[in-house]
Amino acid sequence: MIASTAIKYATAVFCIAVAAGPVLAAPSHTGWANITTLSGGWHESHLRVIVNSAVQNPDQCTHPDGYIVEAGLPGAQLLQSMLITAYATGADVLFTIDGCVLGRPKVIGVDIRKPTGLS
C-alpha cells in the first residue's frame, strides 16, 4: 500500500513538472541589441521594450513581440531608468529574462553598454 501511494505521488509530481515545463526554466540572457520602442502601461507602470533583434523566448510566452519590465518587480524603477537612458543615448542593452508577464518575456536584469565608437 505504501509503495502504491509513493508511486502515485511520484507520478503526480512528474506530471506537474512536465506540465509546468517552461515555468521551471532558469533565467537566461538575450544578445546585445538596440531599443527601438518603449511603451508604458495603461493601468500599471509596466514598461514594454522592443529591440532591433529577434525576441528571445525560452519560456514560450504567448506574445513574444517585446520584453516587459513588470511594475511590481523589486528594482523595476532602476531597470526602467536604465532602459530610458539606453533608449535616449542609443546604448546597447542585454536582458536577463525569466518567465512571462502579460504574455511577454519578463526582464529581471538589464546591462547597458555605450554605443560602438564611443569611449
Salt bridges, closest charged atoms under 4 A:
ASP65 OD2 - ARG48 NH2 3.18
ASP65 OD1 - ARG104 NE 2.53
GLU70 OE1 - LYS106 NZ 3.63
ASP92 OD2 - ARG113 NE 3.19
